[in-house]
Amino acid sequence: MRVPIMQRNNKSTFTTLLWDVDGTLLDFDYSMRGALRKCFYTIDKPLTEEMIQRYSQINDDYWRRLERGEVTKEQLLNGRFRDFFAEYGLEGIDIEAFRQEYQMGLGHIYAFRDDALTVVKSLQEHYRQYVVTNGVTATQKSKLSLSGLSEVMDGVFISETVGHAKPSKVFFDYCLEHLEEKDRDRILIIGDSMTSDILGGIQAGIRTCWYNPQEGPCGYNYRADYEISVLQQIYEVLGIYV
């Protein structure tokens, strides 16, 4: 894998990059679909495209509720499957066993967004880079290790380990306390979620970059400092030349 040669613009003010994982560096939809198919194969039940899309909606709703503090992580992990199975009349399924196999699948099935590994490797020499992610610790550590991302990053912050999820200020305060860089104007978070990554970054007083591959409207009354539609555009944001 070729790592681009970079020249850094002296005007670049950032020293530290915080990367979201699911939906930014890695394709969460790909992992979710693969994990669901594996689980339904195990329980010998049919799984349609309509069912996958509906599960995705239920799952997203639970994560949004977690971000707002309306449910706990424990309620989320099994509640999404309980609601999903009830909606489709799927009975007699061991939800805890299903969830564990699903999490294992998420941790082993991955695909990069926009050649993300090459991008973060190319930035190693010039920036400190960290993962900031919501999710189950074992799952996130597995996918980061298998994908090679953990070898590139200077640190990993996972909501389950921290005890609070993005966009909580407590989560970001914990992360920032453990960074070498203390000037928040020199820290940039890059993520695909306006309600998790961008709002969290704004509340923490750091600069924000919205990864928006669908180039859709923001839909919120707050804005990111920067917006990119492919990860390679981060070079322009950082003021460097490849």
N, C-alpha and C positions, 0 to 999 in steps of 0.2 A: 504494500500500500504506500503510495508516494505521498510524502508530507510536503506541502507547498513551502517554498522559501519566502520569508516575509521581510519587509522593511517597515519599521515602525515610524510613524509620523511623530515628530517631537511634540506636537500639539496634543497628542493623546493623553488624557488625564487619568484613565482607569488603570488600576493595578490588579484588581481582583474581580473575578467573574463568578457569579452564582448561577448554576445551571439547573433548571428543572429537568426531569428525566422523561416521565411518561407523557407522550404527545409532543415532546421537544427533541431530545436527543434520540429517544427510541419511539417506535410506532406502537402505541398502546393498543390500538384497534387490532393490529395484527396479532399481538400476544393474547388479547382477550378472546378473539375468535378461535385461535388455536387451542387455548386452554378449555374453552367451553366445549368444543368438538371432542376433545379428549375425554372430558368428564361424561358427556352424554353417550359416548361410545362405551364407557365403562359400565354405565347403568342401563345400557341397551335401550335407549329411548331416542326417538327421532328429534332432530334439531333443524328447524327451518331458518331461512334468512330473516323472516319476520320475527321469529323468536329471538334471534341474536340482537336485532335492532331494539326490540322491546327490553331485553335485559340491559342493554347499554343505557337506555333511557332511565330505567330504575336505578342502575348503579350510579349514574351521573347525579341523579337526584339525591341519593343518599350521601354522596361526597359533598355536594353543595350544602346539604343540611349539616354535615359535620363541620364544614367551614364556618357556618353560622352559629355553631354551638348548640344545635337543636337535637342532635343525637350523639351518642358516644361511639368510639371506634368499635366496641364490642357489639353495640346494636346494629351498626352498619354491616359488619362482616357476615353475619348470618341473616339479618333482616332482609337484605336485598334478594337473597335466594328464597327465603320464606315467602315474600311477596310475589316473586316471579313464579315459583311453583304453584302457588294458590291461584294465580291468574290463569294458568294453563291447565289446571286440574291435575297436576302431577303429584301423586300421593305415594306414601311409603318410602320416600327418599331420605336417607340419613343426611341431614343438612350439614352437620359438622364434618362428616367424612367427605362430602361433596366439596365443601369449602376448602378443606385441606388439600385435596387433589387439585382444585382450581388454582390455589395459591402456588402450589408447586409448579403447575403448568406455566403460570405467569412468570415465574422465576427462571424458567428454562427455555421459553419460546420468545425470541426477540428479533427485531429487525431495526436497522438504523434509519433515521430520518436524514435525508440530504447528505449522506456520507459523513455523518456526525463525528465518527471516530477520527477521521482525517482532519476535520476542522479543529477539534479540541487538541489533538496532538500538535498541530501547527502553531497553537497558541501557548504551548507549554513553556517555551523559553522566555516569553515576555510577560506572562500573567500567572498569578495564582488562581487556580480554578477549584471550585467546590460544587458538590451536588447538594441541592436542597429539595427534598422530595417528601410528599405525603405517601403513606403506604405501610405495608407490613414489612418489618425489618428483615426477616429471613428472605422474603421474596425479592426485595430491592437489592439486598447484598448479593443474592444469587445472580440476578440479571446483570448487575454492575461487574461482577467478577467474570462471568462467562463472556460478556461482550467486550471485555478489556478496558472498560471505562474506569474501573477502580484503580487501574495502574497509572492512569493519566492524571487523576484528580489529586489535589493536595489534602482533601478531606471530604467526608460524606456526612450530611445531617439528615436524619430520617425522623419524621414526625413521631412515629411510635416510640422511638428511643428518647427523643426530646421530651415527650409527654404532652405536646401541643402541636396542632396542625397549622399549616399555612391556611389563611393569611394572618394567623394570630401574631400579635406584636411580641408575645412571650417567646414564640418559636424563633422569630427573627432576632430578638434581643439575645437569645442563647447563641444563635449562630454567629452574630457579630462579635460577641464577647470572645469567641474562640478564633477569630481571624487576626492575622498579623496586622493588616491594614485597619487603622482606626478612623481614618477620614472617610465618612460615609459618602462624600461626593466622588470618591475614587472607586466605589464599589458599584457594580452593575449586575442586576438579575435579568436573566433571559428565560422566558417561559411562555407557554401557549395559553395559560389560563388567566383571564382578566380578574376573576374573583379570587384566585389563589396567589399566583405569582405577582401580578401587577399591583393589585390592591395591597398585598402584603409588603411589597417593596415600597410603595408610596407611604404606608403607615410607618415603615421602619426608617424612612428618610433617606433611602438610597435611590440611585437612578434605575430606571426600568426599561426593558426592551421586550415588546410583545412580538412573539413569533406567531404569525398569522398566515399559515400556508394557503388557506382558502380565500384569503383577501376579503373576508367578510367585514361588515360594519362592526364597530366597537360595541354599541348597544348599552353603554354605561355612561354615567355623568362624570367619569374620571378617565384620564388618558395616560398612556405610557409616554415616556420621554422619546422613545424610538419605536419603530415598527419595521419588521422584516418579514418577507414571505418565503425566503429560503435561508438556511443557516449560513451560507457563504456570505450573505450580506452583512454579517457581523463584522467582517473585515472593514467595511466602509464605516460602520458605526464607531469602530475603535480607531479609525484613522490610520489604517495600515494598508500596505500594498503587497499583493501576492505576485 
